[in-house]
Amino acid sequence: MGISSQEMAKKPKAHLASMDYYTISLVVLPIIIYVLHYFLKKSPKTKLPPGPKPWPIIGNIHLLGSKPHRSVAELSKIYGPLMSLRLGSITTIVISSPDVAKEMFLKHDLAFSSRQIPDAFRIAGHDKLSVGWLPVCPKWRDLRKVLAIQLFTNQQLHASQGLRKKKVDDLVQFLKGRSEKGLAIDIGKAVSTTSLNLLSNTFFSMDFSSYESSVSGEVKDLAWHLLEEGARPNVSDFFPLLRPLDLQGVRRRQTMYFHKMMGFFERIIDERLRDQTGANEDVLGTLLKLVKEDELTLDDIKHLLIDLFIAGTDTTSNVLQWAMTELLRHPEKMTKAQAEIDQVLSEGQARSIEESDISNLPYVQAIVKETLRLYPPVPFLVPHKADCEVQLCGYHVPKNAQVWVNLWCLNRDPSVWINPESFMPERFLESEIDFKGRNFELMPFGTGRRMCPGMPLAHRMAHLMLATLLHSFNWKLDGQLNAEGIDIEEMFGITLAKAQPLEAIPLSRWL
């Protein structure tokens, strides 16, 4: 059974850690004897990038705070755009400028192509079957090929645009019902439901979730919990020697959620295998054909589904929530975007947005780019790991070092961006910068070998949903809240979410 909405309300937000970095510092002190040998080893005399002097045992953990992307950005102002930290026993290299990122990805992409795997994702052998966590190897290449050919080619995405349109139309109908009653909605939650149902229909030809607040989809809840545990600062990640102890219970809880999600997908797959009609021409049907041809195993499919549903139910909703937050804070920019859309749809104002319209909406595209610049979905990307010793910008990066690319800092570099803290979509109207991995000033989906394979779908969904929300509705803040009072506090986790959900009242623009 799924987790009830009442239970969800009692739990901390998905991206907040119940144990912060300061608490971890205290937890490890009683077990110093287990980790002293890491620090008693004689280190080779190599020139690491500059960084703050580490404390004994805990290193620099105490400097991270609850928002490491901001804390590390401040440290980078002191120590430079290539910096080293000691997090417990883990050497961490932090990159905070487009120039250093360019050298990393252009000259050393293969050397940095592995992942630093959190203990929360080592359960059930997931790290050995996951396209997100596997190193570059034949297995990883096979899974990426499946994603590229079966899901994210232009041909496949074009063929499935009718399904995306239907799911967005469902969102509009839900919002119209709220509009008629003058009720506010949680924009992030509504968009998340749309994204989840798009994925579930693409894969399984069924909805997984409902817009009604009293109904909570099981997979949505489980994905939420898996992300929460993955984002939690974990002693086991700072001191790998302590992993078997699972001091914070992360592995125990994550194993429970993981097996529940795996069981959910297994039931759907078993039912499909019993169905001999072949009526559903969806992604699951295609993947099962690959199993028959010995190109995939059933375990491959299950772990691939977990990767996609964890990644796909959170990032798009965060981007849309941040975009609408900034547009409500800057109503003149919302009006400008609506005017652009109305002009493109002048032959019939009340008709709905099509994906083919997006190329004619440069200001809407600029809003999405500016949102991704200010609020990158994954502020440190997914952490990389050095497979070998590397010389980067004249400094030594040791083998097995963790690498953080601080997009939040990189995207606010004043040497690259004018007024970097301001929401200014106009900056992209005369710019060739995009976010498809070619420009190191803006790479919210990464670049190189480990670039997010779902970027083409995320691109289409973000633009289609934002344009639809702006075209179909005007938006009014609930209660006495004004534009200046909108909360823009963020929560750090695997993804960058708003601390407080954005709620607003939709007002239909067309009868």
C-alpha positions in Angstrom: 0.0 0.0 0.0 1.1 3.6 -0.6 2.0 6.0 2.2 -0.9 8.2 3.2 -0.9 12.0 2.7 -1.4 12.4 6.4 1.8 10.4 7.0 3.5 12.4 4.4 2.6 15.7 6.1 4.3 14.5 9.3 7.5 13.8 7.6 10.3 16.2 6.8 10.6 17.6 3.3 12.2 15.3 0.8 15.3 17.4 0.4 15.9 18.2 4.1 18.2 16.2 6.1 17.1 15.2 9.6 20.8 15.1 10.6 22.8 18.1 9.4 26.5 18.2 8.9 27.2 19.6 12.4 25.4 16.7 14.0 27.4 14.3 11.9 30.5 15.9 13.3 29.4 14.9 16.8 28.3 11.4 15.8 31.7 10.4 14.5 33.7 11.6 17.5 32.9 8.5 19.7 34.2 6.3 16.9 37.5 8.0 16.2 39.4 4.8 16.7 37.7 3.3 13.7 38.9 6.0 11.3 42.2 7.2 12.7 44.2 4.9 10.4 42.9 7.0 7.4 44.8 10.0 8.8 47.9 8.2 10.1 48.8 7.1 6.6 51.6 9.1 5.1 50.2 11.2 2.2 52.3 11.7 -0.9 53.6 15.3 -1.4 51.3 16.5 -4.1 49.9 19.9 -4.9 46.2 19.7 -4.2 44.0 22.6 -5.0 43.9 25.2 -2.2 41.2 24.9 0.5 40.4 25.5 4.1 42.5 23.6 6.7 40.7 20.5 7.8 39.9 19.7 11.4 41.1 16.3 12.8 38.9 13.4 11.9 35.9 15.4 10.5 37.9 17.5 8.0 35.8 20.3 6.6 32.3 18.8 7.3 31.5 21.5 9.8 31.8 24.2 7.1 29.1 22.8 4.9 26.0 23.7 6.9 22.5 23.0 5.6 23.1 24.6 2.2 26.4 23.4 1.0 26.0 25.0 -2.4 26.0 28.4 -0.8 28.7 27.6 1.8 31.0 26.2 -0.8 30.4 29.2 -3.0 31.5 31.5 -0.2 34.6 29.4 0.4 35.4 29.6 -3.4 35.6 33.4 -3.1 38.5 32.8 -0.7 40.3 29.8 -2.2 39.4 30.1 -5.9 37.3 28.3 -8.5 39.2 25.0 -8.1 39.2 24.1 -4.4 39.8 21.0 -2.3 37.9 20.0 0.8 38.4 17.1 3.2 35.0 15.6 4.1 35.7 13.0 6.7 38.1 10.6 4.9 36.9 11.7 1.4 39.0 14.2 -0.7 36.5 16.4 -2.5 37.4 18.7 -5.4 35.0 21.7 -6.0 34.7 23.4 -9.4 33.1 26.8 -9.4 33.8 28.4 -12.7 33.0 27.8 -16.4 36.7 27.8 -17.4 37.7 25.1 -14.9 34.6 23.1 -15.9 35.5 23.4 -19.5 39.0 21.9 -18.9 37.5 19.1 -16.8 34.9 18.0 -19.4 36.9 18.7 -22.6 40.3 17.4 -21.5 39.5 14.8 -18.8 35.9 13.7 -19.4 36.7 10.0 -19.3 38.9 10.3 -16.2 36.1 12.0 -14.4 33.2 9.9 -15.8 32.6 7.6 -12.8 30.3 8.4 -10.0 30.7 8.9 -6.3 28.0 6.6 -5.1 26.1 7.4 -1.9 25.6 4.5 0.4 21.8 5.0 0.1 22.0 3.8 -3.6 24.2 0.8 -2.9 21.3 -1.3 -1.7 20.0 -4.4 -3.7 23.0 -4.1 -6.1 21.4 -1.0 -7.6 24.8 0.7 -8.2 25.8 -2.3 -10.4 22.7 -2.1 -12.6 21.8 1.6 -12.6 22.5 3.7 -15.6 22.9 6.6 -13.2 25.6 5.0 -11.0 27.5 2.5 -13.2 30.9 3.6 -14.4 31.5 3.9 -18.1 31.6 0.2 -19.1 29.9 -2.1 -21.7 26.8 -2.5 -19.4 26.5 1.3 -19.0 26.8 1.8 -22.8 24.1 -0.8 -23.5 21.7 0.9 -21.1 22.4 4.4 -22.5 21.8 3.0 -26.0 18.4 1.7 -25.0 17.5 5.1 -23.5 18.8 6.9 -26.6 17.0 4.7 -29.2 13.8 3.6 -27.4 12.9 6.7 -25.4 14.7 10.0 -26.3 15.3 10.2 -30.0 13.5 13.0 -31.9 11.5 10.4 -33.7 10.3 8.7 -30.5 9.6 12.1 -28.8 7.6 13.3 -31.8 5.6 10.1 -31.9 4.7 10.5 -28.2 3.8 14.2 -28.2 0.1 13.5 -28.3 0.4 11.7 -25.0 2.2 14.7 -23.5 -0.5 16.9 -24.8 -3.2 14.8 -23.2 -1.5 14.8 -19.8 -1.1 18.6 -20.0 -4.8 18.9 -21.0 -5.6 16.9 -17.9 -3.7 19.4 -15.8 -5.6 22.3 -17.4 -8.9 20.7 -16.6 -7.9 20.3 -13.0 -6.8 23.9 -12.8 -10.1 25.1 -14.4 -12.0 23.3 -11.7 -10.0 25.1 -9.0 -10.4 28.4 -10.9 -14.2 28.1 -10.9 -14.1 27.7 -7.1 -11.4 30.4 -6.6 -9.1 27.9 -4.8 -5.3 28.1 -4.6 -3.2 25.2 -5.8 0.2 23.9 -4.9 1.9 24.4 -8.3 4.8 22.1 -7.7 2.5 19.2 -6.6 0.2 19.6 -9.6 3.1 19.7 -12.1 4.7 16.7 -10.3 1.5 14.7 -10.7 1.5 15.6 -14.4 5.1 14.5 -14.9 4.6 11.3 -13.1 1.5 10.4 -15.1 3.3 11.2 -18.3 6.0 8.8 -17.4 3.6 6.1 -16.2 1.6 6.3 -19.4 4.7 6.3 -21.6 5.9 3.2 -19.9 2.8 1.3 -18.8 -0.2 3.0 -20.4 -1.8 4.0 -17.1 -1.9 6.8 -14.6 0.0 6.4 -11.3 -1.3 9.5 -9.4 -4.2 11.8 -9.0 -4.6 15.6 -8.6 -6.9 15.2 -5.7 -5.1 16.0 -2.5 -6.7 13.0 -0.7 -5.1 10.6 -3.1 -1.4 9.9 -3.2 0.3 7.6 -5.8 2.4 4.9 -4.3 5.3 5.3 -6.7 5.3 9.1 -6.2 5.5 8.6 -2.4 8.3 6.0 -2.7 10.3 8.1 -5.2 10.0 11.0 -2.7 11.4 8.9 0.1 14.2 7.4 -2.0 15.3 11.0 -2.9 15.0 12.1 0.8 17.3 9.3 2.0 19.7 9.8 -0.9 20.0 13.5 0.0 20.5 12.9 3.7 24.1 13.7 5.0 25.3 10.3 5.9 28.2 9.2 8.1 28.7 6.2 5.9 29.5 8.4 2.9 32.1 10.5 4.8 33.7 7.4 6.4 33.2 4.3 4.2 34.8 2.1 6.9 31.6 2.7 8.9 29.2 1.6 6.2 28.4 -1.8 7.8 27.2 0.0 11.0 24.6 2.1 9.2 24.7 4.5 12.1 21.8 6.7 10.9 19.6 3.9 9.6 19.7 5.2 6.0 20.5 1.9 4.4 17.7 0.1 6.4 15.0 2.7 5.4 16.2 2.9 1.9 16.1 -0.9 1.5 12.5 -0.9 2.6 11.5 1.8 0.1 13.5 0.3 -2.7 12.0 -3.1 -2.3 8.5 -1.7 -2.2 9.1 0.2 -5.4 10.7 -2.8 -7.0 7.7 -4.9 -6.0 5.4 -2.4 -7.5 7.1 -2.6 -10.9 7.4 -6.4 -10.7 3.6 -6.8 -10.3 3.1 -4.7 -13.4 5.7 -6.6 -15.4 4.3 -10.0 -14.3 0.8 -8.9 -15.4 2.1 -7.8 -18.7 4.0 -11.1 -19.2 0.8 -13.0 -18.6 -1.0 -10.9 -21.1 -0.5 -12.5 -24.5 -2.6 -10.0 -26.5 0.3 -7.5 -27.1 -2.3 -4.7 -27.0 -0.1 -2.1 -25.3 2.5 -0.6 -27.6 4.3 1.3 -24.9 7.9 1.4 -23.6 7.5 -1.6 -21.3 6.3 -3.6 -24.4 9.4 -2.6 -26.2 11.7 -3.4 -23.3 10.2 -6.8 -22.9 10.9 -7.5 -26.6 14.6 -6.7 -25.9 14.5 -9.3 -23.0 13.3 -11.9 -25.5 16.1 -11.0 -27.8 18.6 -11.3 -24.9 19.6 -7.6 -25.1 18.3 -6.9 -21.6 17.3 -8.8 -18.5 14.2 -8.3 -16.3 16.5 -7.0 -13.6 17.9 -4.4 -16.0 14.4 -3.2 -16.7 13.4 -2.9 -13.0 16.5 -0.9 -12.1 16.1 1.3 -15.2 12.5 2.1 -14.2 13.6 3.0 -10.7 16.2 5.4 -12.1 13.8 7.0 -14.4 10.9 7.4 -12.0 13.2 8.8 -9.2 14.7 11.4 -11.7 11.5 12.2 -13.6 9.1 13.0 -10.8 11.0 15.8 -9.1 13.2 17.9 -11.4 10.5 19.2 -13.8 8.2 20.2 -11.0 11.0 22.1 -9.3 11.9 24.0 -12.5 8.2 24.9 -13.1 7.7 25.9 -9.5 10.8 28.2 -9.5 9.8 29.7 -12.9 6.3 30.5 -11.6 7.7 31.9 -8.4 9.9 34.4 -10.3 7.1 35.3 -12.7 4.8 36.0 -9.8 7.6 38.1 -8.2 7.9 40.0 -11.6 4.4 40.2 -13.0 5.6 42.4 -15.9 7.6 39.5 -17.2 4.6 37.2 -16.9 2.5 39.7 -18.9 5.3 39.9 -21.5 5.3 36.1 -21.9 1.5 35.9 -22.2 1.6 38.6 -24.9 4.1 36.6 -26.9 2.0 33.5 -26.6 -1.2 35.4 -27.6 0.5 36.8 -30.6 1.7 33.3 -31.8 -1.8 31.9 -31.2 -3.6 34.8 -32.8 -5.6 32.6 -35.1 -7.5 31.2 -32.1 -6.6 32.5 -28.7 -8.4 29.8 -26.8 -6.7 26.9 -28.6 -4.2 25.0 -26.5 -0.4 25.1 -26.9 1.3 22.6 -29.1 4.9 21.5 -28.9 5.4 22.9 -32.4 4.6 26.4 -31.0 7.6 26.5 -28.6 10.1 27.4 -31.3 8.1 30.6 -31.9 8.2 31.6 -28.3 11.7 32.9 -27.6 10.8 34.8 -24.4 9.2 31.6 -22.9 12.4 29.8 -23.8 14.4 32.6 -22.2 12.4 32.2 -19.0 13.2 28.5 -18.8 16.9 29.2 -19.4 17.0 31.9 -16.7 15.2 29.7 -14.2 17.7 26.9 -14.9 20.5 29.4 -14.4 19.3 30.7 -11.0 17.9 27.4 -9.8 19.8 24.4 -11.3 17.8 21.2 -10.7 20.9 19.4 -9.3 23.1 22.1 -7.8 26.3 20.0 -7.7 25.3 17.8 -10.6 25.5 14.1 -9.7 29.0 13.9 -8.0 31.7 12.6 -10.3 34.8 10.6 -9.2 38.3 10.6 -10.5 39.2 7.1 -11.9 42.9 8.0 -12.0 45.3 10.8 -10.9 44.6 13.9 -13.0 46.4 17.2 -13.4 43.7 19.9 -13.6 44.6 23.5 -14.1 48.0 22.8 -12.6 46.8 21.0 -9.5 46.8 17.4 -8.6 43.5 15.5 -8.3 44.0 12.2 -6.6 42.5 8.9 -7.7 39.0 8.3 -6.2 38.6 11.9 -5.3 35.0 13.1 -5.3 34.3 16.0 -7.7 31.5 18.6 -7.1 30.7 20.9 -10.0 28.9 23.8 -8.2 26.4 24.9 -10.8 24.7 27.2 -8.4 28.0 29.2 -8.0 29.1 28.8 -11.6 25.7 30.1 -12.9 26.2 33.3 -10.8 29.7 34.1 -11.8 29.8 37.9 -12.2 32.6 37.6 -14.8 30.1 35.8 -17.0 26.7 37.2 -16.1 25.6 40.8 -15.7 23.6 41.2 -12.5 23.9 37.5 -11.8 21.5 37.5 -8.8 18.6 39.1 -10.8 15.9 37.2 -12.7 16.4 38.6 -16.2 15.2 36.3 -19.0 16.0 39.1 -21.5 19.7 38.3 -21.1 19.1 35.2 -23.3 17.1 36.9 -26.1 20.2 38.0 -28.0 22.4 35.1 -26.8 23.3 31.8 -28.4 23.8 30.1 -25.0 21.6 27.0 -24.5 21.6 24.2 -21.9 22.2 21.3 -24.2 25.8 20.7 -23.0 27.6 22.9 -25.5 28.0 25.9 -23.2 29.8 25.6 -19.9 28.2 28.8 -18.6 24.9 26.9 -18.5 24.8 23.1 -18.2 22.0 22.2 -15.8 21.8 18.7 -17.3 25.6 18.2 -17.3 27.7 17.6 -20.4 30.0 14.9 -21.8 29.5 11.2 -21.3 27.4 11.6 -18.2 25.0 14.2 -19.5 21.4 13.5 -18.4 19.9 11.3 -21.1 16.4 12.6 -20.3 17.3 16.2 -21.2 15.3 16.1 -24.5 12.1 15.0 -22.8 12.6 17.5 -19.9 13.2 20.3 -22.4 9.8 19.6 -24.1 7.9 19.1 -20.9 9.2 22.2 -19.2 8.4 24.5 -22.1 5.0 22.9 -22.9 3.8 23.1 -19.3 5.1 26.6 -18.6 3.5 28.0 -21.8 0.3 26.2 -21.0 0.1 27.6 -17.5 0.7 31.1 -18.8 -1.6 30.9 -21.8 -4.6 29.3 -20.0 -4.5 31.2 -16.8 -3.8 34.5 -15.0 -2.4 33.9 -11.5 -3.3 35.5 -8.3 -1.5 35.1 -5.0 -3.6 33.7 -2.1 -4.5 35.9 0.9 -2.6 39.0 1.8 0.7 37.9 0.2 2.2 40.3 -2.3 4.9 39.8 -4.9 7.7 41.1 -2.5 6.6 38.7 0.2 7.0 35.5 -1.9 9.4 33.1 -0.2 12.4 32.1 -2.3 14.2 30.1 0.3 15.6 26.9 -1.1 16.3 23.4 0.3 19.5 21.6 -0.6 19.3 18.0 -1.6 19.9 15.9 -4.6 17.7 18.4 -6.3 17.2 22.1 -5.4 13.6 22.6 -4.1 11.6 25.5 -2.6 11.6 25.4 1.1 7.9 26.5 1.0 5.5 25.2 -1.7 4.3 27.9 -4.1 0.5 28.3 -3.9 -1.5 30.6 -6.2 -5.1 30.9 -7.6 -5.5 30.2 -11.3 -7.9 32.5 -13.1 -9.1 31.2 -16.5 -8.2 33.6 -19.4 -10.6 32.0 -21.9 -14.2 31.0 -21.5 
